[in-house]
Amino acid sequence: MVANSPQLSPPTYLSSQEVPNEPLRVGCKLFVEKIMGPNDVQYRKAEVLSIRQLESSTLSEYYVHYVEFNKRLDEWVASSRLDLTKGVEFPKIIKGKLSATGLPETSGRGRRASKLSSSGPGRKRKFSIQHSPSPVLCEESPSTTASPIYDKLGEEGDNQDPLENRRRDSMLIETFSKEKEIEKLRTSGSMTQCINEVARVKNLNRIQMGKYEIEGWYFSPYPPQYAHAELIYICEFCLCYFLSLKTFSRHRIKCTLLHPPGNEIYRHEDISFFEIDGRKQRTYCRNLSLLSKLFLDHKTLYYDVDPFLFYIMTKNDEYGAHIIGYFSKEKESLEEYNLACILTLPQYQRMGFGKLLISFSYELSKIEGKIGSPEKPLSDLGLLSYRAYWAETIVGLLIEFKGETTLNDISTTTSITVQDVMHTLQSIDSLKYYHGQHIICLNDKVVKHYYSTQAKPRRSIEPSVISWKPPVFTSAQLRFL
């Protein structure tokens, strides 16, 4: 017997007295207490993405996304921070339609617990949907797993082709499993087709790195035992991670590293750059990828770090070289990218270090005699940093330049691609069409902004102290083992 399909219903708002009869579930929207500052607490509308029960009590915690806020501000909140008096919007159920995970599709991210059954030629299958933070469609039999593709074929009509039936049966195995997908992220790279399901809830709350305690922004595929830990300890020199302060303290006694395990190719004042080959230092580079994924939403995390070079920027003191940020670069890029991924750690952001990383990547391109561009798409903060660097570099060149110039001349001098130069000039409204041709015209506002930024004390890369030659790799060295 087939259960009745859920009917389409509009969002419902329940008062606090009605909520116990309809418990909160994934996909609900309600007002949540958001701490905006030390003395600034506001109630913001948020969507429940996941629910978990605390081990020490019967209370639950809710992972929420604040509507119209960046995803990095998503967080776990206690039930005491939920305001039920302003109403709760429950997700709509779309009649007879299954989502990508095989569950009844809703207007939000929630899933409604129900029972379905599907019958095919000569067989009867029963399915049940489990109520969990990331529910998966499961069959009663443990030997096989139901496939949403199979259900859709059954709804449209039974296929009598034996070959098609066998192909359909093979699809039953190729279904989404959160545990398997996270394991793929951890061991073989980001090959998941359901990345929104896997990475929608961040798994680490806070990390302790050196003297800084940092809140994680996004999901990162650390081992399962580290998920939802209150605090993770990370060694700022080797980037190994630990669950307890005791094991971390024992590691620090034994750890002999005082700087990244690579060649120092730049040192000026208290800033250094180290070049690390992903093939030679796999453990360090994999730990670096895990750490950076906490702060980069769109980073594709691969464990085959062999094809990449990593350039680590550090700040030096009497205790060692402390990592500020890094950028990675393909050893051999067909698209001539001079940068694959870039990150400044949160504790060093808004200090000008992002521009320093970008500037260093272009200085390496100048030594190589190449014109390069970062790999797209960039993160939101990375795009802002690049636009600021491009505008400052191009405007500074044009102000000092005497005589006629072209986009190709600017590109050759700065190692910035012609396309990036043109887009930058358009963004600052300095590319005009005059008498049948395009001209570059800097307005007073752009010039004034340039001089105001130059008047501030700032760090810069000193090209003369870069000790680096473009590495040459054989085909065997570029092969992943």
WOGI-V952972 format. One record per helix or strand of 2 or more residues. SS is the DSSP state (2 for helix, 1 for strand). FROM is the first residue (numbers start at 1). TO is the last residue. If there is no record, write none. Layout:
ss=<SS & SS>
from=<FROM & FROM>
to=<TO & TO>
This chain:
ss=<2 & 1 & 1 & 1 & 2 & 1 & 2 & 1 & 2 & 1 & 1 & 1 & 1 & 1 & 2 & 2 & 2 & 2 & 1 & 1 & 2 & 1 & 1 & 2 & 1 & 1 & 2 & 2 & 1 & 1 & 1 & 1 & 2 & 2 & 1 & 2 & 2 & 2 & 1 & 1 & 2 & 2 & 2>
from=<19 & 29 & 40 & 60 & 71 & 75 & 79 & 82 & 84 & 93 & 104 & 115 & 123 & 137 & 148 & 162 & 178 & 195 & 206 & 212 & 224 & 232 & 241 & 245 & 263 & 271 & 282 & 305 & 308 & 320 & 337 & 341 & 346 & 353 & 372 & 380 & 407 & 418 & 431 & 437 & 444 & 463 & 475>
to=<21 & 37 & 53 & 66 & 73 & 78 & 81 & 83 & 86 & 98 & 106 & 120 & 129 & 139 & 156 & 171 & 187 & 199 & 209 & 215 & 226 & 234 & 242 & 254 & 268 & 277 & 293 & 307 & 317 & 330 & 339 & 344 & 348 & 368 & 374 & 400 & 414 & 427 & 434 & 440 & 454 & 465 & 478>
